[in-house]
């Protein structure tokens, strides 16, 4: 395990799993939100995001969590392990609400400086609107990944904990 691609919808636990895997393996962790956003909640344009993703993909080792689906083919090509966190919508929304309440006004470690947690109705709307289409993209990515890739689908916290325990055993 040298390059790990973690995908999942908001609130599925991508950042948390990436940090935990990083602690277990010593691999560097990359959060897509650090690429997606500039300080102050300023969104980078697609070309900038793609260039930054490409830069990460070329490294010898990484745990890369998150989206920017335009760069998924290259990331999939470079990764050796693909993990899909396929958690139910109700749990993901609950987690996002809890995260918002817990970190409101503070910048989380997986975000650039000056990006304090906030309530964003548009984000919740996006979670709802993309609940099926994005899940289908992720399902398709996992199912069509080359057999040379280690493919892992985790659907709940128990499965995540069991998976992390296998990493400890390595």
HUCORJO-V568182 format. One record per helix or strand of 2 or more residues. SS is the DSSP state (2 for helix, 1 for strand). FROM is the first residue (numbers start at 1). LEN is the number of residues. Records with the same first field share a line. If there is no record, write none. Layout:
SS=FROM-LEN  FROM-LEN
This chain:
1=3-6  29-3  37-2  42-2  62-4  81-5  150-5
2=14-12  32-5  46-12  69-10  89-15  121-9  133-12  157-13
